[in-house]
């Protein structure tokens, strides 16, 4: 069936809030700050979630964390993702967000595969400990009160230690508003192809909405995932790096206004303007021109992927220290150069191969958390946010 024949997708309900376009910007460390969320929203629609916030750092009110949980006035529906390894700490963190009116939606991170997270028992390692996972989600839901709370997770630790079906049922029973599944294990990292079959199985197993994540590089991919798995929406991560206009394509697709081959095909001028806008928003976010211009450097390769921008100019953009310098460099480009086609599409961001997950000693020996491990879970939490 052609994607062109698909009708509009149903809105996603989060408490009293209605997300008309069921598309979620996945939290990405060092990426999904206020600046990038604002830029993506300027191109499209959906739900835009903060960088990962460590519950312990929020409870301790570290300066960087308090800055990261801030939202621009244009962000009228504020979504914050929390990471935790301790039920008591997450309850305190959620209580702060609710009592101080700092969020309208809270997401819990059980999907991060990064070794510094999993070796502490967090991220995609945590659902293996069934009781701990249940207690964390239940405590967070109770503390959130009327605020919708959601769960993002992976399939499990590896193919021999899958957790997603059981974790999905636990999250549903605890009162989660939706569950999002990345169709990879922690061992997979970002390698190979996401297992959309697992996403379909989770959708069949649950009554609450299920969102799919993994290998969505285009609006056609998103529509194909929804058609093949039956999910209620999609979560987009690496696919939007250097391509904030992807959210415009996704909005059109979800509204039934899409046909194969349509969408944004930006010329070099459009890309240059988006890059410059991103840099400007980063300067505003950090309240520091030098820091903002340093932060945009990691985006250079993503924005200009496939475009005839020479290595020397890319290198200069990746060392620029002011907006004026960026303007001067962008001014040397031929902004009329057309969209290069396939070269600008496809995978971007983290890839690499599978690896053995970094875990706490004895983590896989039991689904239970013993007394010693349970007692020190709070101490295991990192004291900084953002990944």
C-alpha distance (Angstrom), angle and dihedral (degrees) to the residues before:
residue distance angle dihedral
X1 . . .
X2 3.77 . .
X3 3.78 117.4 .
X4 3.80 86.1 -130.2
X5 3.81 90.0 72.6
X6 3.80 95.6 56.6
X7 3.79 118.1 111.1
X8 3.78 126.6 -138.2
X9 3.80 117.0 -62.4
X10 3.80 119.0 -116.8
X11 3.81 117.1 -102.8
X12 3.79 119.0 -102.2
X13 3.80 115.2 -118.1
X14 3.80 119.3 -144.3
X15 3.77 107.6 177.0
X16 3.79 106.8 -64.2
X17 3.80 91.2 -16.6
X18 3.78 123.5 94.9
X19 3.79 119.3 -153.0
X20 3.80 100.6 -157.2
X21 3.80 93.0 -166.2
X22 3.85 108.9 47.1
X23 3.79 94.5 -143.7
X24 3.81 123.6 120.6
X25 3.79 127.3 -162.6
X26 3.80 103.8 -134.2
X27 3.80 116.1 -127.5
X28 3.81 109.4 -104.8
X29 3.79 123.0 -176.7
X30 3.78 112.4 -113.2
X31 3.80 91.4 3.3
X32 3.80 115.1 65.1
X33 3.78 97.9 59.7
X34 3.79 121.7 136.0
X35 3.80 91.6 -83.7
X36 3.80 95.7 57.7
X37 3.80 93.3 40.1
X38 3.80 90.6 54.1
X39 3.79 91.8 48.3
X40 3.80 93.2 50.6
X41 3.79 90.7 47.8
X42 3.80 90.3 53.0
X43 3.81 88.0 61.3
X44 3.79 101.2 38.3
X45 3.77 148.9 -16.5
X46 3.77 140.8 -94.7
X47 3.80 138.7 84.5
X48 3.81 117.7 -38.8
X49 3.80 116.9 -161.1
X50 3.80 128.5 -160.2
X51 3.76 127.4 -116.1
X52 3.80 114.3 -81.9
X53 3.80 110.3 -72.1
X54 3.80 117.7 -156.2
X55 3.79 109.8 -131.2
X56 3.80 93.0 -143.1
X57 3.80 91.6 52.2
X58 3.80 90.0 49.9
X59 3.79 92.7 50.2
X60 3.81 89.1 49.3
X61 3.82 90.0 44.9
X62 3.78 96.3 -133.9
X63 3.82 109.8 -167.8
X64 3.82 95.5 -119.2
X65 3.80 91.8 49.6
X66 3.79 93.3 49.7
X67 3.79 88.7 51.8
X68 3.81 92.7 48.6
X69 3.81 93.8 53.2
X70 3.78 91.0 55.5
X71 3.79 120.2 106.8
X72 3.78 133.0 -156.1
X73 3.83 114.4 -113.4
X74 3.81 88.5 -111.3
X75 3.81 89.4 64.0
X76 3.76 96.6 85.8
X77 3.81 95.1 169.1
X78 3.79 107.4 48.8
X79 3.81 118.7 -155.8
X80 3.80 122.2 -171.8
X81 3.78 126.9 -176.9
X82 3.80 118.6 -147.7
X83 3.77 128.7 -159.2
X84 3.79 119.7 -158.9
X85 3.78 145.1 155.7
X86 3.79 96.2 -169.0
X87 3.84 130.5 67.3
X88 3.79 94.7 -149.7
X89 3.79 94.4 49.6
X90 3.78 93.8 48.9
X91 3.80 90.4 49.8
X92 3.81 89.6 54.1
X93 3.79 92.2 46.2
X94 3.80 94.2 49.8
X95 3.79 90.5 45.8
X96 3.82 89.6 56.4
X97 3.80 92.6 50.0
X98 3.80 91.9 49.9
X99 3.81 98.8 40.5
X100 3.79 93.0 47.8
X101 3.81 94.9 41.6
X102 3.79 94.1 -122.1
X103 3.83 99.4 139.8
X104 3.80 143.5 29.2
X105 3.81 95.4 -164.6
X106 3.80 132.5 25.8
X107 3.80 125.2 -158.1
X108 3.82 124.4 -167.1
X109 3.80 119.0 -141.0
X110 3.80 115.2 -134.0
X111 3.78 94.2 142.9
X112 3.79 107.7 72.5
X113 3.84 110.5 117.3
X114 3.81 97.1 -175.4
X115 3.84 112.1 129.3
X116 3.81 95.6 -128.1
X117 3.82 87.4 59.2
X118 3.80 102.0 39.3
X119 3.80 95.1 45.5
X120 3.81 86.9 61.5
X121 3.80 90.6 53.3
X122 3.79 93.7 -103.5
X123 3.77 137.5 118.7
X124 3.80 115.4 17.9
X125 3.83 91.6 -3.6
X126 3.79 95.4 62.3
X127 3.85 103.5 71.0
X128 3.82 88.0 64.7
X129 3.81 85.6 75.1
X130 3.78 95.1 67.2
X131 3.78 99.4 -172.2
X132 3.78 93.6 46.6
X133 3.79 91.3 48.6
X134 3.81 91.2 50.1
X135 3.80 92.8 48.9
X136 3.79 93.1 49.1
X137 3.80 94.4 50.3
X138 3.81 93.6 43.2
X139 3.82 92.5 49.1
X140 3.80 91.6 47.9
X141 3.81 93.8 48.0
X142 3.81 92.0 49.4
X143 3.80 92.3 48.1
X144 3.80 91.7 47.0
X145 3.80 91.6 58.7
X146 3.82 107.7 177.0
X147 3.80 93.3 0.4
X148 3.82 112.7 102.1
X149 3.79 113.1 -114.4
X150 3.80 122.6 -161.7
X151 3.81 138.0 -174.6
X152 3.81 129.1 -134.6
X153 3.79 117.6 -167.3
X154 3.81 147.6 151.7
X155 3.80 129.8 -119.4
X156 3.79 91.2 -94.6
X157 3.77 142.4 -80.2
X158 3.80 96.4 -56.1
X159 3.80 137.3 -30.6
X160 3.81 90.5 -77.2
X161 3.80 93.6 50.4
X162 3.80 107.5 45.2
X163 3.79 117.7 166.9
X164 3.80 107.9 165.3
X165 3.81 101.2 101.1
X166 3.79 94.7 47.3
X167 3.80 92.6 41.4
X168 3.79 90.8 48.9
X169 3.81 91.7 54.1
X170 3.81 91.3 47.1
X171 3.80 91.6 50.5
X172 3.80 90.8 48.6
X173 3.80 92.8 49.6
X174 3.81 90.3 48.0
X175 3.81 91.2 56.7
X176 3.81 104.3 -99.2
X177 3.81 112.9 167.1
X178 3.80 92.6 -141.1
X179 3.79 141.1 -14.4
X180 3.80 122.9 -134.5
X181 3.80 118.9 -157.8
X182 3.78 127.0 -161.2
X183 3.78 104.8 -153.9
X184 3.80 95.3 -131.4
X185 3.80 135.6 79.9
X186 3.78 125.3 -124.9
X187 3.81 87.7 -103.8
X188 3.81 90.5 55.8
X189 3.80 91.5 56.6
X190 3.85 100.5 178.5
X191 3.80 97.8 -36.2
X192 3.78 131.0 120.4
X193 3.78 121.3 -3.1
X194 3.79 127.0 -36.1
X195 3.79 114.4 -109.3
X196 3.78 103.2 -117.6
X197 3.80 88.8 174.7
X198 3.81 89.1 69.0
X199 3.80 89.4 51.4
X200 3.81 89.5 52.8
X201 3.82 91.2 49.8
X202 3.79 91.6 51.8
X203 3.79 90.6 49.3
X204 3.81 89.6 53.3
X205 3.81 91.5 48.7
X206 3.82 98.8 51.8
X207 3.78 137.0 61.7
X208 3.81 96.1 -157.4
X209 3.81 120.3 76.9
X210 3.80 116.8 -75.3
X211 3.81 122.5 -156.3
X212 3.79 123.9 -159.0
X213 3.80 126.7 -136.6
X214 3.79 131.6 -175.8
X215 3.81 137.1 75.5
X216 3.79 97.9 12.5
X217 3.78 102.1 147.7
X218 3.80 97.6 150.8
X219 3.80 143.5 15.9
X220 3.80 88.5 -99.6
X221 3.81 88.9 57.7
X222 3.80 90.8 51.1
X223 3.79 93.0 50.6
X224 3.78 91.3 46.1
X225 3.81 91.1 51.7
X226 3.79 91.5 50.7
X227 3.78 91.7 47.3
X228 3.82 95.2 46.7
X229 3.82 98.7 41.1
X230 3.80 104.9 27.1
X231 3.80 92.3 -130.3
X232 3.78 121.4 163.5
X233 3.78 95.3 -129.2
X234 3.78 145.5 -19.9
X235 3.79 136.9 -106.2
X236 3.80 115.9 -144.4
X237 3.79 124.0 -159.1
X238 3.79 125.6 148.5
X239 3.81 93.3 15.0
X240 3.80 92.4 75.1
X241 3.81 96.8 49.8
X242 3.78 105.6 124.3
X243 3.81 88.1 -3.8
X244 3.83 109.9 82.3
X245 3.81 87.8 156.6
X246 3.80 87.6 72.2
X247 3.80 85.8 85.5
X248 3.78 89.3 60.1
X249 3.80 89.6 53.9
X250 3.80 91.3 46.5
X251 3.80 92.4 48.9
X252 3.82 90.7 52.4
X253 3.80 91.1 46.9
X254 3.79 94.4 49.6
X255 3.80 90.9 47.9
X256 3.79 91.3 55.2
X257 3.79 92.2 -110.3
X258 3.78 96.3 118.3
X259 3.76 138.7 106.4
X260 3.78 127.9 175.4
X261 3.76 111.4 -86.0
X262 3.80 94.8 21.8
X263 3.79 126.3 109.7
X264 3.77 136.5 68.0
X265 3.80 116.7 -11.9
X266 3.80 98.4 170.0
X267 3.76 121.9 -160.0
X268 3.78 117.9 -139.1
X269 3.79 91.7 -92.1
X270 3.79 92.0 58.3
X271 3.81 90.4 50.0
X272 3.81 91.8 48.0
X273 3.80 91.9 50.8
X274 3.82 91.7 49.1
X275 3.80 91.0 48.7
X276 3.81 90.7 49.9
X277 3.81 91.7 47.2
X278 3.80 90.2 50.6
X279 3.81 90.9 51.5
X280 3.81 90.7 48.9
X281 3.81 92.0 51.1
X282 3.80 91.1 48.5
X283 3.79 90.7 53.1
X284 3.80 88.7 51.7
X285 3.82 91.8 46.6
X286 3.80 95.6 50.2
X287 3.82 92.8 35.8
X288 3.78 84.9 -137.6
X289 3.81 123.9 96.1
X290 3.78 94.4 -156.3
X291 3.78 94.0 50.7
X292 3.79 93.1 45.1
X293 3.79 91.7 51.0
X294 3.79 90.8 48.3
X295 3.78 91.0 51.1
X296 3.82 94.3 52.7
X297 3.79 89.8 57.4
X298 3.80 93.7 82.5
X299 3.81 89.3 57.0
X300 3.83 96.5 57.3
X301 3.81 97.3 90.6
X302 3.81 92.4 44.9
X303 3.80 95.5 51.5
X304 3.79 96.3 45.8
X305 3.81 97.7 38.7
X306 3.80 108.0 142.2
X307 3.82 95.5 4.7
X308 3.83 121.3 117.2
X309 3.79 94.9 -107.0
X310 3.79 110.7 139.0
X311 3.77 125.1 -124.9
X312 3.79 93.1 -113.9
X313 3.81 92.9 56.6
X314 3.80 91.8 43.9
X315 3.80 88.9 52.5
X316 3.81 91.1 50.8
X317 3.80 91.7 49.5
X318 3.81 87.8 50.4
X319 3.81 90.5 57.0
X320 3.81 100.5 38.4
X321 3.79 113.5 129.3
X322 3.82 102.8 -170.9
X323 3.78 140.3 38.6
X324 3.80 89.1 -119.3
X325 3.81 89.8 57.2
X326 3.80 90.8 48.5
X327 3.81 90.1 49.9
X328 3.80 91.3 51.3
X329 3.81 92.3 50.1
X330 3.80 94.6 45.7
X331 3.79 88.5 49.2
X332 3.79 90.1 65.3
X333 3.82 91.5 62.9
X334 3.78 124.6 94.3
X335 3.79 97.5 -117.7
X336 3.80 91.9 -168.3
X337 3.80 93.8 67.4
X338 3.81 108.2 121.0
X339 3.75 131.2 -120.0
X340 3.83 106.3 -75.3
X341 3.79 96.2 -141.2
X342 3.77 123.1 -142.5
X343 3.80 93.1 9.3
X344 3.81 90.3 69.8
X345 3.80 93.9 48.4
X346 3.78 136.1 71.3
X347 3.77 135.6 47.0
X348 3.77 122.3 0.5
X349 3.77 136.8 161.5
X350 3.79 124.6 33.0
X351 3.78 117.0 8.7
X352 3.81 124.5 139.0
X353 3.78 125.6 129.2
X354 3.79 135.4 -61.3
X355 3.79 118.9 -80.1
X356 3.76 139.8 -172.8
X357 3.81 106.6 -90.1
X358 3.79 117.1 -112.5
X359 3.82 105.9 -121.4
X360 3.78 139.1 169.4
X361 3.80 114.2 -92.9
X362 3.79 109.6 -82.1
X363 3.80 93.8 5.5
X364 3.80 93.8 136.9
X365 3.80 95.5 44.7
X366 3.80 93.1 87.4
X367 3.80 141.5 8.8
X368 3.80 88.1 -133.7
X369 3.79 128.5 81.1
X370 3.77 111.3 -127.6
X371 3.80 122.3 -139.0
X372 3.79 96.7 -97.8
X373 3.80 93.7 47.7
X374 3.83 92.9 44.3
X375 3.78 91.2 50.7
X376 3.78 94.9 55.5
X377 3.81 100.2 39.3
X378 3.79 91.9 99.3
X379 3.80 91.6 51.5
X380 3.80 88.7 52.5
X381 3.79 93.4 65.0
X382 3.74 115.7 106.3
X383 3.79 114.7 -115.9
X384 3.77 94.8 -137.0
X385 3.79 133.9 69.8
X386 3.77 133.8 -141.1
X387 3.79 98.7 61.3
